[in-house]
Amino acid sequence: MTVLEILQRSTEYLAARGVDSARLNAELLLSHVLQKPRLRLYLEFDRNVTEADTARARELVRRRGHREPLQHLTGTAAFLGHELEVSPAVLIPRPETEVLAQAAIRLLSGREEPSPLRVLDFGTGSGCLAIAIAAAVPFAEVHALDLSTAALDTATRNARRSGVDRIRFHLGDGFAALQSASGLLPGDLDLLVSNPPYIPTGDLASLDPEVRDHDPRAALDGGADGLHFYRRLSREAPAWLKPGAPLLLEFGDGQAPALQSLFQDGGWRLEAVEKDLSGTDRILIVRSPTA
Ligand SMILES: C[S@@+](CC[C@H](N)C(=O)[O-])C[C@H]1O[C@@H](n2cnc3c(N)ncnc32)[C@H](O)[C@@H]1O
């Protein structure tokens, strides 16, 4: 079969299975199989594809039609210019989280301290936030924690892959992960960033199959109202942050008002609510209590 024939058949199949952007998915899968940039396919529509590559493409398209995420089939996801390994062990990094990373980088880059700024990524998953921050802010001492051993292994490989060797990874449940031999003491942190699990438990069943069946549940489930981790951070983070230091959080659709009250009630100062690329409120920036 030719490149064009494979693309046409794959697109029809994926569209019939309810996959969004079916043609784009077909192109990305075929370019992955042929190890060529996607746009190169346009110059080679009439080229005959070998039987072996046709069979590989057909199998990947079949799996995509069964709603396995594209990134699990190619094995990678892009995040602010970094190509990261992803698998069912970690949340696939989302474009809205790039906005969170950029906000953290902006705040850190505006600082002029000669001493290293200590940063923590709470719930690092693939390591996307920690890696993007460490790569962009050379004077930051970046720590990253996660409850999942498999996630931390992936994040460690991703840091190496991105050429970033300054991240210290910590395994454990929230701040308890920092208590043994982490090199960090309470009150040490200059900035805390987190994209915590924020989906209300009752909403998990109605998520798209790509998310519901393939992202780790521990990366999604934010408790009955989705706010479990924000309550924990509001309570526990002041002990680890310097007074007045920023906490940057991603949050889910419609959660901004509840989060603003929650943090203000906890004595935090509201700095900003920022939007994602689709214009939806997505990032909360608050400053830790000073008294
Ligand atoms: C929504 S994912 C975010 C992953 C990554 N930071 C990103 O933005 O793509 C949340 C992460 O928090 C981790 N996590 C969940 N509960 C945790 C806990 N109690 N302590 C530490 N990490 C936790 C999960 O394993 C998951 O990797």
The ligand as a Tripos MOL2 file, in Angstrom:
@<TRIPOS>MOLECULE
LIG
   27    29     1     0     0
SMALL
NO_CHARGES

@<TRIPOS>ATOM
      1 C1         -1.7890   15.0850   38.0230 C.3       1 LIG1
      2 S1         -0.3060   14.1400   38.1870 S.3       1 LIG1
      3 C2          0.8860   15.3670   37.7100 C.3       1 LIG1
      4 C3          2.1350   14.8020   37.1340 C.3       1 LIG1
      5 C4          3.0680   15.8650   36.5140 C.3       1 LIG1
      6 N1          3.4980   16.8200   37.5190 N.3       1 LIG1
      7 C5          2.3560   16.5840   35.3690 C.2       1 LIG1
      8 O1          1.9910   17.7590   35.5750 O.co2     1 LIG1
      9 O2          2.1660   16.0040   34.3130 O.co2     1 LIG1
     10 C6         -0.1530   14.0550   39.9430 C.3       1 LIG1
     11 C7          1.0390   13.2510   40.4690 C.3       1 LIG1
     12 O3          0.9620   13.2600   41.9060 O.3       1 LIG1
     13 C8          1.3610   12.0050   42.3950 C.3       1 LIG1
     14 N2          0.7730   11.8120   43.7230 N.ar      1 LIG1
     15 C9         -0.5090   11.4590   44.0320 C.ar      1 LIG1
     16 N3         -0.6710   11.3950   45.3660 N.ar      1 LIG1
     17 C10         0.5290   11.7270   45.9190 C.ar      1 LIG1
     18 C11         0.9920   11.8370   47.2560 C.ar      1 LIG1
     19 N4          0.1810   11.5960   48.2990 N.pl3     1 LIG1
     20 N5          2.2800   12.1870   47.4570 N.ar      1 LIG1
     21 C12         3.1080   12.4200   46.4140 C.ar      1 LIG1
     22 N6          2.7190   12.3400   45.1200 N.ar      1 LIG1
     23 C13         1.4430   11.9920   44.8800 C.ar      1 LIG1
     24 C14         0.8520   11.0190   41.3630 C.3       1 LIG1
     25 O4          1.5620    9.7890   41.4530 O.3       1 LIG1
     26 C15         1.0780   11.7890   40.0620 C.3       1 LIG1
     27 O5          2.3420   11.4730   39.5110 O.3       1 LIG1
@<TRIPOS>BOND
     1     1     2 1
     2     2     3 1
     3     2    10 1
     4     3     4 1
     5     4     5 1
     6     5     6 1
     7     5     7 1
     8     7     8 2
     9     7     9 1
    10    10    11 1
    11    11    12 1
    12    11    26 1
    13    12    13 1
    14    13    14 1
    15    13    24 1
    16    14    15 ar
    17    14    23 ar
    18    15    16 ar
    19    16    17 ar
    20    17    18 ar
    21    17    23 ar
    22    18    19 1
    23    18    20 ar
    24    20    21 ar
    25    21    22 ar
    26    22    23 ar
    27    24    25 1
    28    24    26 1
    29    26    27 1
@<TRIPOS>SUBSTRUCTURE
     1 LIG1         1 GROUP 0 **** ****
